[in-house]
Amino acid sequence: MDTPRKRLPIQPPREYSLRDAYRGRVWRTPLTVIAREIFFWAIGMTLLCVAVNDMHWAVYSLSAGLVLGVVAVLSSLSKNRLRVRIIRTGLSATASMGRARRIPFLHELFRGKREATHRLPYDFRTADGERVHGGIWICGCALQYIEIGSNEPVAYDANSPSKNLPLRVAMMVAPH
């Protein structure tokens, strides 16, 4: 039996947990993706150094890889905690969605468009009338559900409107 699709209310308070933020979501955390990219380079460098028997550089590159792994985990946790706070308590507005652009990464080179990273820009006006330009990194599988120029609800931090995200993206789950 299928579970009913969860929808977030436009106005806060909204029910959303840190577990929800990690359940196959289509969003990506920029620092995590970049750290993962460089992590793969560091692991490759470690293997190359071991192959040529240069243990001095192998230790450096392995250490860099471990540091980048920790950075990736901590940045993901930090960003998703912020996203959860904004979803739960953030004010709402209607954003106009822009055209998504692909961000090329080596570790996604052989993946299709559906699994590649894209940056989805959008802009909205706060309750005070301030115009805010936002953007979120998402998986390519979500692009077919968001039309250029369409209006989508966003949640934003009242104290810092630059911290925002589309509510629809918060509920999308990657099919892969």
MOGI-V273833 format. One line per field, one symbol per residue. phi: phi as a letter, one per 30 degrees, with the letter a starting at -180 (. if undefined). A space follows every 10 residues. Layout:
# MOGI-V273833
phi: ???
This chain:
# MOGI-V273833
phi: .dddddbcdd cddbdacddd dcdidddbce ddddddeded dddddddddd dcicdedddd dddddddddd eddddddddd ddddddddbd dcacccdcdd bdcdbddcec ddddcddbcc dabacdddjd dbcbabdbdd ddddcbddid cbdbcbdddb ddcaaddddd cdcddc
